[in-house]
Amino acid sequence: MADDEQLEVEETTEGVVKKSRWPAIAALVLGVGAGVPAGLVGVGPMVSQRLNARPAHAETAEPETKPTFTIENLVLNPAGTEGTRFLMVTVVAELDSKSVADELASQTVAARDDLSELLASKTVEELSQVNDRGQLKEQLRAHLQALVKDGHVLRVYLPTFVIQ
């Protein structure tokens, strides 16, 4: 009989534990079931509107992007290397107008040739000097400017510059 009483207590204890978990699980399911749609339909759009709202004085115009002219993958042998070394470079010129971009685009072959001659006249040592890169960019800009009748080549960028 002592065994029967002990068995009933264990069953009762397990039953109490199971009963106390069900209300918590039901509340969680109901909370998630009601909270997700309320967040998606009600709260979400309100938060989004507040985050995207800008004060009138904070509106600024997007910065104007300048037209560019690009010569990609110009590959050549630097001076004095006898073909054992090469330079691969991409030259991007920032221009003052679309008409200058069109003018340079119509002279792509001449521009590639002119820049190839300039770069091929430099030694590996001259091309490797990071401190002189600004001077090299200015020389490239001047060579491109010589091809332009009206307008200006503002800046030259070298996004790819590989000496091997």
N, C-alpha and C positions, 0 to 999 in steps of 0.2 A: 504494500500500500504506500509505503514511503516512496517507492519508485514511481507510482502513479501520480502522486502529488508533485513530485519533482518534474515529471514530464509535463504536467499541465502548466506549471509555472514557466517552463521554458517556452511552451507554445504561446502562453499569454504574453510573455516578454517579447517574443518574436512578432506577435500580432501587433503589439503596441508600437514597436519600432517601425513596422511596415505601415501602420496607419499614420504615424507622424510624418513619414516621407511623402505620402501621396498628396497631402495638401500643398506641400512645398513644390513638388513637381508640377502639380496642376497650376499653381500660381505662376510658376516660371513659364510654362507653355502658354498660358493666357496672356501674360505680360509681353512675351516675345511676339505672340500672334497679333496683339493689338498695337504694340509699340513699333514694329517694323512698318506697317502700312501708314501709321500716323507720322512717322519720321519721313517716309518717302513722299507722302502727299502733302503734309502740313508743314512740318518744321524744316525739312530740307530746302524747299524753295525759298522760305523766308530767310534762312541763313545765307543761301546763295545770293539772294538779292542784296543783302547787306554787305557781303564781301565784294560784290561786283560794283556796288554803287560808288561813284567818285564824286567828290565835291566839284562844283563848277570851276573853281579857281585851280584845281589840280590838273585840268585837262591841258595836255601839251601836245603839240604836233609831233608826229613821228619824224625822226631825223631823215633828211633826204639822202638817199643813196646815190652816189656818183656812178656814172657809167664806167665800165672797165673794158679793157682789151687784153686778152690772154693769149700767150704763146706757151703751149704745154709741151713738156718733154723735149726740150731742145737738148740734143746729145752731141757732144763734140769732144775733141782731144785738146787739152790745154797745151800751150807752147812748151817746147822742150821735153815732151814726154815720149815722142816717137811712137805714139799709138799704144803705149803701155798703160796709160791712165785715161780716164774719161770724166767729163762733167755732165751731169744731167740736171737741168734747171727748168723751172716753170717761172715765167715772167708775167706778172699782172700789173698793168698800168691803169692808174686811176685818172680819169679824164674829166674835163670841165663840161663836156656836152655830148649828147648822143651823136651829133654830126661828126665829132672827132672820132668816136668809136666806129662809125660807119666808114669814115675815111681810112682809118688804120685797117679795118677789116678788108677793105678793097686792096690793101697793099700788104697782106699777110706774108706773101712769099718774100717780098723785099725786106720786110721787118725781120723775119726769121734769118735771112741771109746777113743782114747788117749786124744783128745781135750776135750771130754765130761768129762772124769775123772779129768783133770786139772781144768776145769771151775767149776765143781761140788764141788771141794775141797775149793773153795773160798766162803766167806760169802757175803751177800748182801752189807755189808759195804765196803768190799774190792773191790767188783765189781763196786760200785757206785762212787769210788774215781776217778774223771776225771784226776787228776794230776798223778795218778799211771797207767793210761791207757797205757803209753809207756812201762812200766815194764811188764804189762800183755801181750802186743803185743810181746815183746822180749821172754817171756816164751812160748808163742804159736809158735813163729818162731823156737825156740830151739827144741820143741817137734816134729815139722814137719821135721826139719833138721835131727833128729835122725832116721827118716824113709828113708832118702835118702843116697844111697851108693856113687854116684858120682855126684857132682854138689852142688849148694848152694840155700838155701831159702834166698832171699835177704831182703824181707820186708813182714810184715803182715798188712793188712788193716781190719777194722771192719766196713763195710758199714751199717750193721744192728746190733744194740746192744740195746735190749729192756729188762728192768727189770720190772716185774709186780708183 
